[in-house]
Amino acid sequence: METNELFTSLMTAYMAQMDSAIKIAETISDHGKEEEVSPDSIVTGLVYRLMVPMEVHEMEESFQQGKQIVQDIEKNISEEDEDFDTDFELSPETDTQEHGDKVIISRKVKVNQCNCDICIKARTCLLNYRDYEPNDQLAQRFKDAIDNACNVHQLMI
């Protein structure tokens, strides 16, 4: 398999996982009666998707969606390559972000109290996340993405 094909296959699988995790997050958010999907629900959806295997129909649906996402990305990249200005430079203002005097305190991921199968499994996954050992590199990257999201939003699992 050519390197580009391997990369595309891995990206498709990763995007399929992310798409499925977002759908789970939306369900968790709805069941928690949130007005919009919160970082807590997104993290919970990511953890759920990492730890709970997809059923066959979920895999097929998510894989097709992942393929579409990767195709859209590739299309946008090729269009941007045509329009890319080689004189573009980053100014110091675009390299840094100011947080001012704002102090963000870490907190535990909030969970809903719904007793449907998905929400119960999601809460169980959060409880077991610390001890979870990914079984392949893609799962490890997915776990790293979860850890990164928690760091960005100052959330603890």
Backbone as CSV, one residue per row, in Angstrom:
resi,resn,N_x,N_y,N_z,CA_x,CA_y,CA_z,C_x,C_y,C_z
1,MET,0.852,-1.183,0.000,0.000,0.000,0.000,0.890,1.236,0.000
2,GLU,0.584,2.152,-0.863,1.332,3.397,-0.983,1.129,4.254,0.275
3,THR,2.130,5.079,0.604,2.087,5.915,1.804,0.857,6.809,1.824
4,ASN,0.537,7.439,0.688,-0.621,8.324,0.617,-1.924,7.553,0.866
5,GLU,-2.025,6.331,0.318,-3.214,5.504,0.531,-3.331,5.097,1.995
6,LEU,-2.205,4.771,2.612,-2.198,4.397,4.025,-2.651,5.574,4.880
7,PHE,-2.120,6.757,4.583,-2.513,7.956,5.317,-4.007,8.215,5.155
8,THR,-4.504,8.103,3.939,-5.928,8.332,3.678,-6.781,7.319,4.431
9,SER,-6.364,6.064,4.450,-7.111,5.035,5.179,-7.136,5.317,6.673
10,LEU,-5.986,5.704,7.220,-5.920,6.024,8.650,-6.761,7.254,8.980
11,MET,-6.684,8.275,8.141,-7.483,9.483,8.359,-8.976,9.168,8.277
12,THR,-9.357,8.316,7.346,-10.762,7.938,7.208,-11.245,7.227,8.463
13,ALA,-10.454,6.292,8.964,-10.827,5.577,10.188,-10.915,6.533,11.370
14,TYR,-9.958,7.442,11.466,-9.937,8.416,12.563,-11.151,9.340,12.483
15,MET,-11.454,9.835,11.290,-12.606,10.719,11.107,-13.915,9.979,11.383
16,ALA,-13.970,8.705,11.024,-15.163,7.906,11.313,-15.367,7.792,12.818
17,GLN,-14.281,7.565,13.551,-14.357,7.501,15.019,-14.829,8.837,15.586
18,MET,-14.256,9.930,15.099,-14.621,11.262,15.588,-16.091,11.569,15.283
19,ASP,-16.531,11.238,14.084,-17.923,11.477,13.707,-18.867,10.713,14.629
20,SER,-18.547,9.466,14.883,-19.369,8.657,15.772,-19.355,9.211,17.194
21,ALA,-18.195,9.657,17.654,-18.078,10.227,19.003,-18.929,11.488,19.138
22,ILE,-18.968,12.298,18.095,-19.773,13.524,18.133,-21.260,13.177,18.185
23,LYS,-21.669,12.141,17.464,-23.073,11.712,17.534,-23.422,11.257,18.953
24,ILE,-22.521,10.517,19.583,-22.730,10.082,20.970,-22.802,11.313,21.874
25,ALA,-21.903,12.270,21.659,-21.887,13.499,22.468,-23.210,14.252,22.333
26,GLU,-23.752,14.297,21.121,-25.036,14.973,20.908,-26.155,14.271,21.677
27,THR,-26.138,12.940,21.681,-27.133,12.176,22.440,-27.005,12.464,23.928
28,ILE,-25.778,12.430,24.433,-25.529,12.703,25.853,-25.976,14.118,26.206
29,SER,-25.687,15.048,25.334,-26.083,16.441,25.544,-27.607,16.586,25.572
30,ASP,-28.285,15.953,24.617,-29.753,15.991,24.582,-30.348,15.398,25.856
31,HIS,-29.804,14.261,26.282,-30.329,13.588,27.471,-30.024,14.371,28.745
32,GLY,-29.011,15.224,28.697,-28.682,16.086,29.827,-29.385,17.432,29.745
33,LYS,-30.226,17.578,28.707,-31.003,18.814,28.492,-30.124,20.061,28.374
34,GLU,-28.967,19.895,27.721,-28.083,21.034,27.464,-28.626,21.813,26.266
35,GLU,-28.446,23.126,26.290,-28.886,23.946,25.161,-28.010,23.707,23.937
36,GLU,-26.719,23.501,24.160,-25.794,23.155,23.080,-24.810,22.131,23.629
37,VAL,-24.145,21.440,22.728,-23.215,20.393,23.142,-22.051,21.037,23.894
38,SER,-21.839,20.589,25.113,-20.793,21.154,25.972,-19.476,20.402,25.789
39,PRO,-18.357,21.005,26.201,-17.083,20.276,26.194,-17.174,18.984,27.015
40,ASP,-17.954,19.001,28.098,-18.126,17.795,28.918,-18.753,16.670,28.093
41,SER,-19.784,16.990,27.336,-20.452,15.984,26.510,-19.541,15.498,25.390
42,ILE,-18.762,16.399,24.824,-17.828,15.997,23.764,-16.785,15.038,24.318
43,VAL,-16.196,15.373,25.447,-15.195,14.490,26.057,-15.827,13.143,26.399
44,THR,-17.032,13.173,26.949,-17.715,11.923,27.295,-17.985,11.093,26.045
45,GLY,-18.399,11.732,24.954,-18.619,11.025,23.697,-17.339,10.418,23.146
46,LEU,-16.244,11.153,23.249,-14.947,10.635,22.789,-14.520,9.422,23.613
47,VAL,-14.681,9.516,24.930,-14.302,8.404,25.811,-15.176,7.185,25.514
48,TYR,-16.465,7.410,25.358,-17.395,6.323,25.022,-16.950,5.629,23.737
49,ARG,-16.684,6.433,22.700,-16.330,5.844,21.407,-14.997,5.096,21.471
50,LEU,-14.076,5.575,22.282,-12.796,4.890,22.444,-12.988,3.523,23.093
51,MET,-13.845,3.457,24.088,-13.932,2.267,24.925,-15.055,1.301,24.550
52,VAL,-16.055,1.753,23.810,-17.177,0.891,23.427,-17.109,0.644,21.923
53,PRO,-16.885,-0.611,21.523,-16.784,-0.908,20.087,-18.084,-0.585,19.351
54,MET,-17.928,-0.154,18.113,-19.096,0.143,17.282,-19.728,-1.156,16.803
55,GLU,-21.049,-1.114,16.618,-21.743,-2.225,15.989,-21.523,-2.099,14.484
56,VAL,-21.806,-3.170,13.746,-21.525,-3.201,12.308,-22.197,-2.039,11.577
57,HIS,-23.472,-1.800,11.835,-24.164,-0.717,11.119,-23.584,0.646,11.488
58,GLU,-23.133,0.815,12.728,-22.496,2.073,13.133,-21.174,2.261,12.399
59,MET,-20.402,1.158,12.279,-19.119,1.237,11.571,-19.318,1.624,10.115
60,GLU,-20.271,0.982,9.460,-20.509,1.268,8.047,-20.927,2.725,7.841
61,GLU,-21.856,3.185,8.677,-22.337,4.563,8.567,-21.216,5.564,8.859
62,SER,-20.472,5.327,9.928,-19.391,6.242,10.308,-18.250,6.206,9.301
63,PHE,-17.966,5.022,8.749,-16.891,4.927,7.762,-17.247,5.717,6.507
64,GLN,-18.499,5.629,6.072,-18.929,6.406,4.903,-18.820,7.901,5.182
65,GLN,-19.220,8.305,6.382,-19.119,9.717,6.761,-17.646,10.134,6.836
66,GLY,-16.794,9.257,7.394,-15.359,9.532,7.465,-14.749,9.695,6.085
67,LYS,-15.162,8.838,5.142,-14.685,8.941,3.759,-15.057,10.290,3.158
68,GLN,-16.297,10.697,3.403,-16.774,11.973,2.867,-15.978,13.136,3.456
69,ILE,-15.710,13.087,4.753,-14.942,14.146,5.414,-13.543,14.237,4.815
70,VAL,-12.885,13.085,4.648,-11.524,13.068,4.087,-11.537,13.585,2.654
71,GLN,-12.529,13.189,1.857,-12.626,13.688,0.479,-12.814,15.200,0.458
72,ASP,-13.652,15.704,1.358,-13.864,17.156,1.439,-12.575,17.876,1.825
73,ILE,-11.836,17.302,2.764,-10.563,17.900,3.188,-9.580,17.921,2.028
74,GLU,-9.458,16.782,1.324,-8.535,16.710,0.193,-8.920,17.708,-0.894
75,LYS,-10.217,17.851,-1.139,-10.693,18.805,-2.144,-10.338,20.233,-1.730
76,ASN,-10.570,20.569,-0.459,-10.251,21.912,0.037,-8.759,22.189,-0.001
77,ILE,-7.948,21.181,0.314,-6.491,21.361,0.281,-6.033,21.643,-1.144
78,SER,-6.549,20.890,-2.118,-6.113,21.119,-3.502,-6.582,22.485,-4.000
79,GLU,-7.766,22.932,-3.572,-8.234,24.270,-3.953,-7.392,25.352,-3.290
80,GLU,-7.007,25.146,-2.037,-6.181,26.120,-1.326,-4.782,26.194,-1.922
81,ASP,-4.257,25.048,-2.382,-2.931,25.047,-2.995,-2.895,25.957,-4.218
82,GLU,-3.998,25.990,-4.972,-4.053,26.837,-6.155,-4.083,28.316,-5.778
83,ASP,-4.713,28.630,-4.651,-4.877,30.022,-4.230,-3.812,30.485,-3.243
84,PHE,-2.906,29.623,-2.840,-1.961,29.945,-1.773,-0.981,31.030,-2.209
85,ASP,-0.842,32.042,-1.387,0.081,33.147,-1.647,1.395,32.843,-0.939
86,THR,2.475,32.720,-1.680,3.763,32.356,-1.083,4.375,33.480,-0.269
87,ASP,3.854,34.705,-0.383,4.375,35.824,0.397,3.740,35.925,1.779
88,PHE,2.854,35.014,2.118,2.163,35.060,3.404,3.136,34.774,4.545
89,GLU,3.106,35.642,5.553,3.931,35.441,6.745,3.083,35.669,7.977
90,LEU,3.384,34.935,9.035,2.677,35.135,10.296,3.263,36.325,11.023
91,SER,2.410,37.158,11.532,2.882,38.264,12.361,2.939,37.773,13.804
92,PRO,3.685,38.456,14.663,3.766,38.027,16.059,2.393,37.928,16.730
93,GLU,1.427,38.752,16.315,0.102,38.707,16.925,-0.617,37.391,16.645
94,THR,-0.349,36.769,15.493,-1.046,35.533,15.167,-0.375,34.315,15.785
95,ASP,0.825,34.469,16.286,1.534,33.340,16.873,1.162,33.080,18.327
96,THR,0.644,34.059,19.007,0.370,33.910,20.431,-1.070,34.272,20.752
97,GLN,-1.527,33.762,21.878,-2.849,34.107,22.375,-2.691,34.645,23.780
98,GLU,-3.430,35.681,24.094,-3.378,36.265,25.430,-4.555,35.746,26.234
99,HIS,-4.286,35.350,27.477,-5.352,34.896,28.359,-5.635,35.917,29.451
100,GLY,-4.855,36.997,29.493,-5.071,38.038,30.493,-4.915,37.505,31.899
101,ASP,-5.717,38.049,32.803,-5.652,37.647,34.204,-6.651,36.544,34.532
102,LYS,-7.254,35.960,33.532,-8.267,34.933,33.742,-7.620,33.654,34.283
103,VAL,-8.155,33.136,35.373,-7.655,31.896,35.962,-8.687,30.806,35.706
104,ILE,-8.234,29.740,35.086,-9.132,28.624,34.805,-8.778,27.489,35.757
105,ILE,-9.769,27.031,36.505,-9.555,25.969,37.479,-10.042,24.660,36.877
106,SER,-9.219,23.624,36.994,-9.612,22.310,36.501,-10.804,21.799,37.297
107,ARG,-11.656,21.087,36.597,-12.806,20.478,37.255,-13.103,19.137,36.600
108,LYS,-13.881,18.346,37.295,-14.255,17.038,36.810,-15.294,17.168,35.694
109,VAL,-15.265,16.247,34.748,-16.248,16.228,33.662,-17.639,16.032,34.265
110,LYS,-18.561,16.899,33.872,-19.943,16.786,34.349,-20.665,15.712,33.549
111,VAL,-21.508,14.945,34.231,-22.281,13.890,33.577,-23.766,14.116,33.829
112,ASN,-24.594,13.588,32.926,-26.040,13.684,33.136,-26.509,12.525,34.013
113,GLN,-27.768,12.528,34.352,-28.319,11.482,35.219,-29.285,10.561,34.473
114,CYS,-29.247,10.603,33.154,-30.113,9.763,32.332,-29.744,8.289,32.542
115,ASN,-30.738,7.421,32.491,-30.489,5.998,32.702,-30.669,5.161,31.440
116,CYS,-30.532,5.784,30.269,-30.566,5.000,29.031,-29.237,4.249,28.903
117,ASP,-29.191,3.258,28.018,-27.988,2.435,27.858,-26.750,3.260,27.524
118,ILE,-26.890,4.208,26.599,-25.733,5.005,26.178,-25.190,5.834,27.334
119,CYS,-26.066,6.515,28.056,-25.611,7.387,29.152,-25.006,6.583,30.302
120,ILE,-25.589,5.423,30.606,-25.024,4.570,31.660,-23.638,4.083,31.243
121,LYS,-23.516,3.599,30.000,-22.206,3.138,29.508,-21.193,4.277,29.507
122,ALA,-21.647,5.464,29.130,-20.744,6.622,29.079,-20.195,6.938,30.467
123,ARG,-21.057,6.917,31.482,-20.586,7.182,32.851,-19.623,6.091,33.310
124,THR,-19.906,4.847,32.944,-19.019,3.733,33.293,-17.664,3.899,32.609
125,CYS,-17.676,4.313,31.355,-16.422,4.539,30.621,-15.583,5.625,31.289
126,LEU,-16.229,6.706,31.715,-15.495,7.779,32.394,-14.837,7.264,33.672
127,LEU,-15.553,6.410,34.408,-14.995,5.852,35.648,-13.779,4.967,35.383
128,ASN,-13.776,4.273,34.244,-12.704,3.322,33.924,-11.624,3.885,33.008
129,TYR,-11.750,5.136,32.598,-10.847,5.724,31.606,-9.382,5.698,32.036
130,ARG,-9.110,6.035,33.268,-7.713,6.097,33.738,-6.970,4.779,33.533
131,ASP,-7.676,3.668,33.688,-7.044,2.351,33.582,-7.094,1.775,32.172
132,TYR,-7.699,2.483,31.236,-7.858,1.968,29.882,-6.528,1.977,29.136
133,GLU,-6.189,0.853,28.543,-4.969,0.706,27.747,-5.359,0.529,26.279
134,PRO,-5.051,1.506,25.420,-5.352,1.354,23.989,-4.617,0.144,23.414
135,ASN,-5.281,-0.550,22.486,-4.697,-1.771,21.933,-4.042,-1.580,20.569
136,ASP,-4.050,-0.367,20.036,-3.351,-0.100,18.776,-3.005,1.387,18.687
137,GLN,-2.244,1.740,17.661,-1.779,3.124,17.535,-2.917,4.106,17.270
138,LEU,-3.916,3.688,16.520,-5.037,4.578,16.239,-5.812,4.870,17.527
139,ALA,-6.030,3.837,18.326,-6.714,4.033,19.612,-5.875,4.924,20.525
140,GLN,-4.554,4.773,20.468,-3.684,5.623,21.292,-3.785,7.082,20.848
141,ARG,-3.829,7.314,19.545,-3.985,8.687,19.040,-5.335,9.267,19.466
142,PHE,-6.348,8.438,19.446,-7.677,8.869,19.863,-7.663,9.232,21.352
143,LYS,-6.999,8.410,22.147,-6.881,8.683,23.588,-6.079,9.967,23.809
144,ASP,-5.030,10.155,23.025,-4.239,11.391,23.125,-5.093,12.617,22.797
145,ALA,-5.996,12.478,21.810,-6.893,13.584,21.452,-7.835,13.904,22.618
146,ILE,-8.290,12.874,23.303,-9.152,13.078,24.476,-8.380,13.814,25.563
147,ASP,-7.162,13.349,25.829,-6.335,13.996,26.856,-6.072,15.456,26.498
148,ASN,-5.833,15.724,25.214,-5.602,17.095,24.760,-6.854,17.955,24.959
149,ALA,-8.015,17.423,24.604,-9.268,18.165,24.792,-9.487,18.481,26.271
150,CYS,-9.156,17.534,27.125,-9.291,17.769,28.573,-8.340,18.867,29.034
151,ASN,-7.127,18.868,28.519,-6.166,19.915,28.886,-6.636,21.288,28.419
152,VAL,-7.118,21.361,27.196,-7.574,22.635,26.640,-8.738,23.202,27.453
153,HIS,-9.661,22.336,27.844,-10.861,22.790,28.557,-10.745,22.647,30.073
154,GLN,-9.527,22.298,30.541,-9.280,22.159,31.981,-10.268,21.195,32.633
155,LEU,-10.448,20.028,31.998,-11.352,19.007,32.520,-10.560,17.806,33.003
156,MET,-11.048,17.184,34.046,-10.435,15.963,34.572,-11.434,14.818,34.423
157,ILE,-10.918,13.687,34.008,-11.774,12.501,33.895,-11.536,11.651,35.125
